[in-house]
Amino acid sequence: MPIYLDHHATTPLDPRVLDAMLPFLRESFGNAASGHAHGRVAHAAVEHARAQVAGLLGGRPDEVVFTSGATESNNLALLGVMTGERGDAHGHVITQATEHPAVLDTCHELERRGARVTRLPVDAQGHLEVDQLEAAMSADTRLVSVMRCNNEIGTVHDIDALARVPRVDGTLFHCDAAQGLGLLPLDVRVTPVDLVSVSAHKLYGPKGVGALWVRRTIASSLHAIQHGGGHERGLRSGTLDVPAIVGFGMAAQLAVEQGAEDARRMAALRDRLSTRLATLEAVQRFGDAQHAHPGNLNVGFGFTDAAALLLELQPHVSVSSGAACSTAKSQPTHVLRALGVDDDALRSSLRFGLGRGTTEDEIDAVAQHVITAVDGLRARSPLWRARGKPLAW
């Protein structure tokens, strides 16, 4: 199999997570909402996992609402705050231009229902500044939604500073923290956020499970967008996926125990890859190299088409040209457009996502595969051969 460097799209299941899940796939199959012995075993396992996920964020177990993933959590946070019982939306929501589509598309839906949405621009490194947010606040602002870490360029927002921008009474702050969860510290006891979206498969847990952390003092401000059964304190109805939740809990616990070391190791390997790729001409790194996801490296290779480069790399490296949710689209990523990147650079970028299991030998092999592929494509490119020369008409 090719070397896997697409950990922003998803991470492999940690064997210790699988071991925790297996008993609930084999023997302990009860419904956590049932009152008999089988149900009580499942319920206890869910509550243990709830405490583990809460521990990763610094919150209380009763503030964790299990969902199917960060996309659902984002929808619950935005629609749950901004819409009324009839589904109409009112008030003002502020977000920023490089958010995940799960936030941007939901904001578009809120606009369709009647809300007012402000999408703030970012600088050339992908940062949202505090004064921008402060200037955008208004008397009818009900929600601010800013991600912790960008899933394409790795830029880390200063959520602590942004969440401390003065707000009118009742304005809530939501953070999509799916990327970098467990690697970048976020303590809700310190940072005054109100809602946090997380997903298990971004930190070596199973796909199809996530959570929305809801600060208990604002729970009454959020209403359900999914009905039937009143599960999860009435905020998210549906039979709980006990094995997946147990796996999420174990993944969160492992992140608490080794996340800092994982981050240190990944950052060193990322910098090694960056140094090797920088030996090529016309290479540009996107995002903020100083305040970045430790496993992220987004690089543009001038005079090289990313689609052609991906084809050359497919037998050797699993990597992407952007977010997994937009890879199938032909248009360039909205994230790089928001940074003001020109069209040629937009079409030349690859996103490398390092993970817990990435090794130094793999990084060296990937670097060599990329250098060979870029050199080969450029050798066949008239634009590369003509660089720096006047065009002959």
C-alpha positions in Angstrom: 0.0 0.0 0.0 1.1 3.6 -0.6 2.5 5.6 2.4 -0.5 7.3 4.0 -0.2 11.1 4.5 -3.8 12.2 4.5 -4.5 12.2 8.2 -6.6 15.4 8.0 -9.2 13.5 5.9 -9.2 10.6 8.4 -6.9 8.7 10.8 -6.5 5.0 11.1 -8.2 3.2 14.0 -5.7 2.9 16.9 -5.4 -0.9 17.8 -6.1 0.0 21.4 -9.3 1.7 20.4 -10.4 -1.4 18.5 -9.6 -3.5 21.5 -11.9 -1.3 23.6 -14.7 -1.6 21.0 -14.7 -5.3 20.4 -16.6 -6.4 23.5 -19.4 -4.1 22.5 -19.5 -5.5 19.0 -19.5 -9.1 20.3 -21.1 -9.7 23.7 -22.4 -6.4 25.2 -24.9 -5.4 22.5 -27.5 -3.8 24.7 -29.3 -0.5 23.9 -28.0 2.2 26.3 -31.6 3.5 26.7 -32.9 0.2 28.0 -33.4 -0.3 31.7 -32.6 -4.0 31.9 -29.1 -5.6 32.6 -27.9 -5.5 29.0 -29.0 -1.8 28.7 -27.3 -0.9 32.0 -24.0 -2.3 30.8 -24.2 -0.3 27.6 -25.3 2.8 29.5 -22.4 2.6 31.9 -20.0 2.2 28.9 -21.4 5.3 27.2 -21.1 7.4 30.4 -17.5 6.3 30.9 -16.8 7.4 27.3 -18.6 10.7 27.9 -16.3 11.4 30.8 -13.3 10.5 28.7 -14.3 12.9 25.9 -15.1 15.6 28.4 -11.7 15.1 30.0 -10.0 15.9 26.6 -11.8 19.3 26.5 -11.6 20.1 30.2 -15.4 20.0 30.4 -18.0 18.2 32.4 -19.4 14.8 31.3 -23.0 16.1 31.3 -22.0 18.8 28.8 -21.1 16.2 26.0 -23.8 15.4 23.4 -22.9 12.5 21.2 -23.5 12.9 17.5 -22.6 11.2 14.2 -19.5 13.5 13.8 -18.4 17.1 13.6 -20.6 17.9 10.6 -23.7 17.1 12.6 -22.3 18.8 15.6 -21.8 22.0 13.6 -25.3 21.8 12.2 -26.7 21.3 15.7 -24.7 24.3 17.1 -25.6 26.7 14.3 -29.2 25.7 13.5 -29.9 24.9 17.2 -29.0 28.5 18.2 -30.1 30.4 15.2 -33.4 28.9 14.2 -36.8 28.9 15.9 -39.3 26.1 16.5 -40.8 26.7 13.0 -37.3 26.4 11.4 -37.1 30.1 10.5 -33.8 31.9 11.4 -33.3 35.4 12.8 -30.5 37.4 14.1 -26.8 37.7 13.1 -24.1 35.0 12.9 -20.4 35.8 12.3 -18.0 33.3 10.8 -14.8 33.5 8.7 -13.9 32.7 5.1 -11.8 29.5 5.6 -14.3 27.6 7.7 -15.1 24.0 6.8 -18.1 23.5 4.5 -20.0 22.0 7.4 -20.1 25.6 8.8 -20.2 27.6 5.6 -22.9 25.6 4.0 -25.0 25.7 7.2 -24.5 29.5 7.3 -25.8 29.7 3.7 -28.9 27.7 4.8 -29.4 30.1 7.7 -29.3 33.0 5.3 -32.0 31.2 3.2 -34.1 31.0 6.3 -33.8 34.7 7.2 -30.6 35.1 9.3 -27.9 37.7 8.5 -24.4 36.2 8.1 -21.1 38.0 8.1 -18.1 36.0 6.6 -14.9 37.8 7.7 -11.8 37.7 5.5 -8.5 36.3 6.6 -5.0 37.5 6.0 -2.4 35.8 3.7 -1.6 33.2 6.3 -5.2 32.4 7.1 -5.6 34.3 10.4 -8.7 36.1 11.6 -7.7 39.1 13.7 -9.4 40.1 17.0 -10.2 43.7 15.8 -12.0 42.3 12.7 -14.3 40.3 14.9 -14.8 43.1 17.3 -15.8 45.5 14.5 -18.3 42.9 13.1 -20.2 42.5 16.4 -23.6 44.1 16.5 -26.6 44.3 18.8 -28.3 41.4 17.1 -25.3 39.0 16.9 -26.4 35.7 18.3 -23.5 33.4 17.4 -19.8 33.5 16.4 -18.4 30.4 14.8 -14.6 30.1 14.3 -12.6 26.9 13.8 -9.7 26.0 16.0 -7.4 24.8 13.2 -7.8 24.9 9.4 -8.2 21.5 7.8 -6.3 22.4 4.6 -3.5 24.8 5.5 -3.2 24.0 9.2 -3.3 27.6 10.5 -4.3 27.8 14.1 -6.7 30.5 15.2 -6.2 32.2 18.6 -9.5 31.0 19.9 -8.8 32.2 23.4 -8.3 35.8 22.2 -11.2 35.7 19.8 -13.6 34.2 22.3 -12.8 37.1 24.7 -14.0 39.7 22.3 -16.7 41.6 24.1 -20.2 40.3 23.2 -23.7 41.5 23.8 -25.7 39.4 26.3 -26.8 36.2 24.8 -24.1 36.0 22.0 -22.6 32.5 22.0 -19.2 31.4 20.6 -18.9 28.1 18.7 -15.7 26.4 17.7 -15.2 23.6 15.3 -12.3 21.8 16.9 -12.3 18.6 14.8 -8.9 19.3 13.3 -6.0 19.1 15.8 -8.1 17.6 18.5 -5.7 16.1 21.1 -2.7 17.8 19.5 -3.6 21.4 20.1 -4.7 22.2 23.6 -8.2 23.6 24.1 -9.5 23.8 27.7 -13.0 25.0 28.0 -12.4 25.9 31.7 -10.0 28.6 30.5 -11.2 29.6 27.0 -14.7 31.1 27.1 -16.3 29.1 24.3 -19.9 27.9 24.6 -20.1 25.1 22.0 -17.3 22.9 20.6 -17.6 20.4 17.8 -15.4 17.3 17.7 -15.1 14.1 15.7 -13.6 10.7 16.7 -12.1 9.7 13.3 -9.8 12.7 13.4 -8.0 11.3 16.5 -7.7 7.6 15.7 -11.2 6.7 16.7 -14.0 5.2 14.5 -15.9 7.0 11.8 -19.5 8.0 12.3 -19.3 9.3 15.9 -18.6 12.8 17.3 -19.8 15.2 19.9 -21.0 18.7 20.6 -19.8 20.1 23.9 -22.4 22.4 25.2 -21.6 24.6 28.2 -24.3 23.7 30.8 -25.1 27.4 31.4 -26.2 27.9 27.8 -27.9 24.5 27.2 -31.4 26.2 27.2 -30.3 28.4 24.3 -30.0 25.4 22.1 -32.9 23.4 20.6 -32.8 20.0 18.9 -32.8 19.7 15.1 -33.5 16.0 15.2 -36.5 14.5 17.0 -37.7 11.2 18.3 -37.0 9.7 21.7 -35.4 12.5 23.5 -31.9 11.0 23.8 -28.9 13.0 24.8 -30.9 15.3 27.1 -33.4 15.9 24.3 -30.7 17.5 22.1 -30.0 14.6 19.8 -32.5 11.8 19.4 -31.5 8.4 18.1 -30.2 5.1 19.4 -26.6 5.5 20.5 -23.9 3.7 18.7 -22.3 2.2 21.8 -19.2 0.5 20.2 -18.3 3.7 18.4 -18.9 5.9 21.4 -16.7 3.5 23.5 -14.0 3.8 20.8 -14.3 7.6 20.8 -13.8 7.6 24.6 -10.7 5.5 24.3 -9.3 7.6 21.5 -9.9 10.7 23.7 -8.1 9.1 26.6 -5.1 8.2 24.5 -5.0 11.8 23.2 -4.9 13.0 26.8 -2.1 10.6 27.6 0.1 11.0 24.5 -1.2 13.9 22.4 1.6 16.3 23.4 4.3 13.8 22.5 2.5 13.0 19.2 2.4 16.7 18.4 6.1 17.2 19.1 7.1 14.2 17.0 4.8 15.1 14.1 6.1 18.7 14.0 9.7 17.5 13.7 8.8 15.2 10.8 6.7 17.8 9.1 9.6 20.2 9.2 11.9 17.5 7.8 9.5 17.0 4.9 9.3 20.8 4.4 13.1 21.1 4.3 13.4 18.3 1.7 10.7 19.7 -0.6 12.2 23.2 -0.4 15.2 21.9 -2.4 12.9 22.1 -5.4 12.6 25.4 -7.2 9.4 27.5 -7.2 7.9 25.9 -4.0 5.6 27.8 -1.8 4.2 26.8 1.6 0.7 28.0 2.4 -0.6 28.9 5.9 1.3 30.0 9.0 4.4 28.0 9.6 4.7 29.2 13.2 1.2 28.7 14.3 0.1 25.5 12.6 -1.3 22.0 13.0 1.9 19.9 13.9 1.1 17.4 11.1 0.1 19.8 8.3 2.1 20.8 5.3 0.4 22.5 2.4 2.7 23.2 -0.5 2.4 24.6 -3.9 4.7 23.4 -6.7 5.0 26.1 -9.3 4.5 25.2 -13.0 3.0 21.8 -11.8 -0.6 20.7 -12.0 -1.7 19.1 -8.7 -4.0 16.7 -10.5 -1.2 15.4 -12.7 1.1 15.2 -9.6 -1.4 13.2 -7.7 -1.6 10.7 -10.5 2.2 10.3 -10.5 2.2 9.8 -6.7 -0.8 7.5 -6.4 1.3 4.2 -6.4 3.6 5.6 -3.7 1.8 8.1 -1.5 -1.8 8.7 -0.4 -2.1 12.5 -0.3 -4.7 15.0 -1.4 -5.0 18.4 -3.0 -7.4 19.7 -0.4 -10.2 18.7 1.9 -11.7 15.3 1.4 -15.2 16.9 1.1 -14.0 18.9 -1.9 -11.4 16.7 -3.6 -14.0 15.5 -6.2 -14.8 19.1 -7.2 -12.9 20.7 -10.1 -12.8 24.2 -8.7 -9.8 25.3 -6.5 -10.3 25.2 -2.8 -12.0 28.2 -1.1 -9.4 28.2 1.6 -6.5 29.1 -0.7 -8.7 31.6 -2.6 -9.4 33.3 0.7 -5.6 33.7 1.2 -5.3 35.6 -2.1 -3.3 32.8 -3.8 -3.1 33.3 -7.6 -4.8 30.9 -10.0 -1.5 29.1 -11.0 -0.6 28.4 -7.4 -4.2 27.3 -6.6 -3.8 24.5 -9.1 -0.4 23.3 -7.9 -0.9 22.7 -4.2 -0.8 19.4 -2.2 -1.8 18.9 1.4 0.4 16.5 3.4 -1.2 15.2 6.6 1.2 13.4 9.0 0.0 11.2 11.8 0.8 9.2 14.9 2.3 6.3 13.0 4.3 8.3 10.4 8.0 7.4 10.4 11.2 9.2 9.4 11.8 6.7 6.7 8.4 7.3 5.3 9.0 11.0 5.2 12.2 10.6 3.4 10.6 8.2 0.9 7.7 10.6 0.3 10.0 13.5 -0.2 11.9 11.6 -2.9 8.8 10.4 -4.6 7.5 14.0 -4.8 10.8 15.5 -6.0 11.0 12.8 -8.7 7.4 13.3 -9.8 7.7 17.2 -9.9 11.0 17.0 -11.8 9.4 14.6 -14.3 6.3 16.7 -14.9 8.3 19.9 -15.2 10.7 18.3 -17.7 7.7 17.7 -20.0 6.3 21.2 -19.4 6.8 24.0 -22.0 5.9 26.6 -19.4 8.7 25.3 -17.1 11.2 25.4 -19.9 10.1 28.9 -20.8 10.1 30.3 -17.3 11.7 33.7 -17.0 11.8 34.2 -20.8 9.6 36.6 -22.8 6.7 34.9 -24.5 7.1 34.5 -28.3 3.9 35.5 -30.0 
